[in-house]
Every structure is written in structure tokens, then in C-alpha cells.
Amino acid sequence: MKALLIDHDDSFTHNLRHWLSAFTDHVEIINHRAVHNQDFSNYSFIVLSPGPKSPRDYPHMIEWLQKQNPAQPLFGVCLGMQLMAISEGAEVIPYSPPLHGKKSKLKSDILPFDNIGVARYHSLCCAHLNEFITLATSDQIPMWIQHKSKKWMAVQFHPESFLTEQTFEFQNYLKKWISP
């Protein structure tokens, strides 16, 4: 399994690469500025990294997402989730107080990850996710989403963080989702 990790100039990118390497054969990192006019069909899945600022500061990524093959698995983390949501008409709004390096519990009636602790590093959150199913929440905000018709999944939390519990189980869940 081969993954492409699109880096949004984030300090967590290499931690995320290491986390992905536990269940993939190869993880290639490219900068978000280099995505246009490239064919990524030879990758098993694409990961959108966390990053600074608002997803509105990455209009080229929103445009790129709107042109993606809906069958190619795409997984977003933090900013990656926000970019995916905005590209499908959702809103990203301020979250107060900002949570940077805080641990919260997931709530889910759908996933086998109810009540696990996850690492949060964000000051924005997604709302009006009409094209997505919310799989888990924390503090009543979407923390894990899946697109209704595209092979897209995303999390607001950081699965690669030492604060996130059950990372091995989460890696297995993601691997099965990518290639059932």
C-alpha cells in the first residue's frame, strides 16, 4: 500500500508520516503547492496533513479537492478535514476556547472508538456538513466524518499524537477502510 501525504507546512507532518508507515509500504510527502496538474492515481490513498491558518487560506487546495476522483481514498487530519468540508460546501467556524495539546473523549454510536481519548490542536471546527456523515463528536462538534458518496474520511483530532489512545486499532480501521 502506497500513500501520498500532502504537507500544509505543518510541524506534525513527519509524525503523521511515521504513524502512516505502520500500515503502509511507502509514504511520499509533497508540499501542497505542488499538487496541481499531477496524477496521483498510482497511490492507494492520499492524506491531507494538518496545517496552520484557516482552510480559506488554501484556495488552490479547495479547487484541487473539487476535481479529485471520488473513488480514490482521501483521508484528512485537522486542517485536512476542514479543507475537505469546505470543498463540499460546509462551513468552518471559530471554536472557543482553542484547544492546543488537549485531550478529549470521542462520542460515537457508529464506531468502535466511543469514549477514547484523542489529541486536539485546533481553533476552528466544521459545521453544516451536509455531504458528510458525522461518525464521532467531542464537545458536540464533528471530530470524525465520512463523505456520503465519495471515498473520503477525515478527523479533526490528531491520530499521530501520543495523547491519542488506541492508535493501533485506529490504524487497522483506516487500513480496512482504504482497501476493504
ZAMARGU-4260 file (C-alpha; in steps of 0.2 Angstrom, whole numbers, plus 5000, padded with zeros to 4 digits):
<rodrens>
0) 5000/5000/5000 | 5007/5017/4995 | 5002/5033/5002 | 5004/5051/4997 | 5005/5064/5011
5) 5001/5082/5006 | 5010/5093/5018 | 5002/5110/5023 | 5019/5117/5030 | 5015/5108/5047
10) 5026/5103/5061 | 5016/5087/5063 | 5018/5081/5045 | 5033/5069/5049 | 5024/5062/5065
15) 5010/5058/5054 | 5021/5050/5041 | 5028/5039/5054 | 5011/5035/5060 | 5005/5030/5042
20) 5021/5020/5040 | 5015/5007/5052 | 5002/5001/5040 | 5009/5006/5023 | 5023/5001/5012
25) 5028/5018/5007 | 5023/5036/5012 | 5028/5050/5000 | 5027/5068/5006 | 5024/5083/4994
30) 5020/5101/4998 | 5003/5107/4995 | 5009/5120/4982 | 5014/5106/4971 | 4998/5096/4969
35) 4991/5104/4953 | 4992/5095/4936 | 4999/5079/4944 | 4992/5062/4943 | 4991/5053/4959
40) 4981/5038/4954 | 4996/5026/4957 | 4994/5029/4976 | 4982/5018/4987 | 4976/5034/4996
45) 4980/5052/4999 | 4982/5061/5016 | 4979/5079/5019 | 4990/5085/5033 | 4986/5097/5047
50) 4992/5114/5045 | 4992/5132/5051 | 4979/5145/5047 | 4961/5143/5040 | 4957/5132/5026
55) 4951/5148/5016 | 4970/5152/5016 | 4972/5137/5004 | 4960/5141/4989 | 4971/5131/4977
60) 4968/5115/4988 | 4949/5118/4989 | 4949/5119/4970 | 4960/5103/4969 | 4949/5094/4980
65) 4934/5098/4969 | 4942/5090/4954 | 4948/5074/4963 | 4942/5056/4958 | 4928/5052/4971
70) 4934/5034/4971 | 4951/5037/4977 | 4953/5036/4996 | 4956/5053/5004 | 4960/5055/5022
75) 4961/5072/5031 | 4968/5077/5048 | 4963/5093/5056 | 4966/5106/5043 | 4964/5092/5030
80) 4946/5088/5037 | 4942/5107/5036 | 4948/5108/5018 | 4938/5093/5013 | 4922/5100/5022
85) 4924/5117/5014 | 4926/5110/4997 | 4909/5101/4999 | 4900/5117/5004 | 4902/5116/5023
90) 4907/5130/5035 | 4922/5131/5046 | 4920/5142/5061 | 4930/5148/5076 | 4930/5136/5091
95) 4932/5144/5108 | 4942/5141/5118 | 4956/5135/5106 | 4962/5118/5110 | 4980/5115/5108
100) 4988/5100/5115 | 4972/5095/5124 | 4964/5078/5126 | 4946/5075/5124 | 4934/5060/5123
105) 4926/5054/5107 | 4907/5051/5107 | 4901/5038/5094 | 4886/5027/5092 | 4893/5021/5075
110) 4912/5017/5078 | 4921/5005/5089 | 4930/5020/5096 | 4917/5028/5108 | 4925/5036/5124
115) 4943/5035/5118 | 4954/5050/5121 | 4960/5060/5106 | 4973/5074/5104 | 4966/5091/5099
120) 4976/5105/5092 | 4963/5117/5084 | 4954/5134/5085 | 4942/5130/5071 | 4928/5117/5068
125) 4917/5111/5054 | 4898/5115/5053 | 4884/5111/5041 | 4892/5095/5035 | 4878/5091/5023
130) 4888/5080/5011 | 4896/5070/5026 | 4890/5058/5040 | 4897/5063/5057 | 4904/5047/5064
135) 4911/5054/5081 | 4910/5070/5090 | 4918/5078/5105 | 4910/5093/5114 | 4896/5092/5102
140) 4907/5096/5087 | 4911/5084/5072 | 4928/5075/5076 | 4927/5061/5063 | 4917/5062/5046
145) 4914/5052/5031 | 4908/5058/5014 | 4891/5051/5009 | 4896/5047/4991 | 4915/5049/4989
150) 4928/5038/4997 | 4933/5052/5009 | 4936/5051/5028 | 4943/5064/5040 | 4946/5068/5058
155) 4948/5084/5067 | 4959/5076/5080 | 4977/5071/5078 | 4979/5051/5077 | 4998/5053/5077
160) 4999/5061/5094 | 5005/5052/5109 | 4989/5059/5118 | 4978/5049/5106 | 4973/5032/5113
165) 4971/5015/5103 | 4981/5021/5089 | 4985/5003/5083 | 4966/5000/5082 | 4963/5016/5073
170) 4977/5012/5060 | 4969/4995/5057 | 4952/5003/5055 | 4959/5015/5042 | 4968/5002/5033
175) 4952/4991/5031 | 4943/5007/5025 | 4956/5011/5012 | 4956/4993/5005 | 4941/4983/5011
</rodrens>
